[in-house]
């Protein structure tokens, strides 16, 4: 195998590793953001429920 070919394979390996790590990071961020959104929606629903109960009691 020519020397340039070995170098080329090394570069491709490193680029693939970096892309894989970046994809993993992005996936982790998406999971965290989704968890935050779900928590926020749950909190809004809970506040809405409390408000509905308060209105029902007031009426």
C-alpha positions in Angstrom: 0.0 0.0 0.0 1.5 3.4 -1.0 2.3 5.8 1.8 -0.3 8.4 0.7 -3.0 5.7 0.8 -2.2 4.8 4.4 -2.4 8.5 5.3 -5.7 8.9 3.5 -7.2 6.0 5.4 -6.0 7.5 8.7 -7.6 10.8 7.9 -10.9 9.1 7.0 -10.8 7.1 10.2 -10.2 10.3 12.3 -13.0 12.2 10.4 -15.4 9.3 10.9 -14.6 9.2 14.7 -15.1 13.0 15.0 -18.4 12.9 13.1 -19.5 9.9 15.2 -18.7 11.8 18.4 -20.5 14.9 17.2 -23.6 12.9 16.3 -23.5 11.3 19.7 -23.3 14.8 21.3 -26.2 16.1 19.2 -28.3 13.1 20.1 -27.6 13.6 23.8 -28.5 17.2 23.5 -31.8 16.3 21.7 -32.6 13.9 24.5 -31.9 16.6 27.2 -34.0 19.2 25.3 -36.8 16.7 24.9 -36.8 15.9 28.6 -36.8 19.6 29.5 -39.8 20.2 27.1 -41.7 17.3 28.5 -41.0 18.6 32.1 -42.1 22.1 31.1 -45.3 20.8 29.5 -46.1 18.7 32.6 -45.5 21.7 34.8 -47.8 23.9 32.6 -50.5 21.1 32.7 -50.2 20.9 36.5 -50.5 24.7 36.8 -53.5 24.6 34.5 -55.1 21.9 36.6 -54.6 23.9 39.8 -56.0 26.9 38.2 -59.1 24.9 37.0 -59.6 23.6 40.5 -59.3 27.1 42.0 -61.8 28.4 39.5 -64.1 25.5 40.2 -63.9 26.1 44.0 -64.4 29.9 43.5 -67.6 29.2 41.5 
